[in-house]
């Protein structure tokens, strides 16, 4: 059941949602960073939610600015902790 709800939510996410959420969290994204994050959310949400995405995080670290990556990584682990 969670998969259906999550997939529906992910399908509705657009780049504007990503930009607004990032702003709310004090992160200012470049257009390129928005594109990258959008792509990773759409393609890999199941890996981020259910698995250990260390390899994906390493890829993102190379593609995003240090500030953006560090803030996103902190948010990811914070929310993963809450999820358990």
C-alpha positions as CSV (number, residue, x, y, z in Angstrom):
1,X,0.0,0.0,0.0
2,X,2.8,2.4,0.8
3,X,4.3,1.9,-2.6
4,X,1.1,3.0,-4.3
5,X,0.8,6.1,-2.2
6,X,4.5,7.0,-2.6
7,X,4.4,6.3,-6.3
8,X,1.4,8.6,-6.8
9,X,3.1,11.3,-4.8
10,X,6.3,11.0,-6.7
11,X,4.5,11.1,-10.0
12,X,3.0,14.4,-9.1
13,X,6.2,16.1,-7.9
14,X,7.5,18.8,-10.3
15,X,10.5,21.0,-10.3
16,X,8.6,23.8,-8.7
17,X,7.9,21.6,-5.7
18,X,11.6,20.8,-5.3
19,X,12.6,24.5,-5.6
20,X,9.9,25.6,-3.0
21,X,10.8,22.8,-0.5
22,X,14.5,23.6,-0.9
23,X,13.8,27.3,-0.2
24,X,11.8,26.4,2.9
25,X,14.8,24.4,4.1
26,X,17.2,27.3,3.4
27,X,18.7,25.8,0.2
28,X,18.9,27.9,-2.9
29,X,19.2,25.6,-5.9
30,X,20.7,26.4,-9.3
31,X,18.7,25.3,-12.4
32,X,21.2,22.5,-12.9
33,X,20.9,21.3,-9.3
34,X,17.1,21.3,-9.6
35,X,17.3,19.1,-12.7
36,X,19.7,16.7,-11.1
37,X,17.6,16.3,-7.9
38,X,14.4,16.0,-9.9
39,X,15.9,13.2,-12.0
40,X,17.2,11.3,-9.0
41,X,13.9,11.6,-7.2
42,X,11.9,10.3,-10.2
43,X,14.3,7.5,-11.0
44,X,15.6,6.3,-7.6
45,X,13.0,7.1,-5.0
46,X,12.6,3.4,-4.1
47,X,16.3,3.0,-3.5
48,X,16.4,6.1,-1.3
49,X,13.3,5.0,0.6
50,X,13.9,1.2,1.0
51,X,17.6,0.6,0.4
52,X,21.1,1.9,1.2
53,X,21.7,4.6,-1.5
54,X,25.4,5.2,-0.7
55,X,26.4,5.0,-4.3
56,X,23.7,7.5,-5.3
57,X,24.7,9.9,-2.6
58,X,28.3,9.7,-3.9
59,X,27.1,10.5,-7.4
60,X,25.1,13.5,-6.1
61,X,28.1,14.7,-4.1
62,X,30.0,15.0,-7.3
63,X,27.1,16.8,-9.2
64,X,25.9,19.3,-6.6
65,X,27.6,22.2,-4.8
66,X,29.1,21.3,-1.4
67,X,26.6,23.4,0.4
68,X,23.6,22.0,-1.4
69,X,24.8,18.4,-1.0
70,X,25.6,18.7,2.7
71,X,22.2,20.2,3.4
72,X,20.4,17.6,1.4
73,X,22.3,14.8,2.9
74,X,21.5,16.0,6.4
75,X,17.8,16.3,5.5
76,X,17.9,12.8,4.1
77,X,19.4,11.2,7.2
78,X,17.2,13.2,9.5
79,X,14.0,12.0,7.7
80,X,15.3,8.4,7.5
81,X,15.8,8.5,11.3
82,X,12.2,9.7,11.7
83,X,10.9,7.0,9.4
84,X,12.1,4.1,11.5
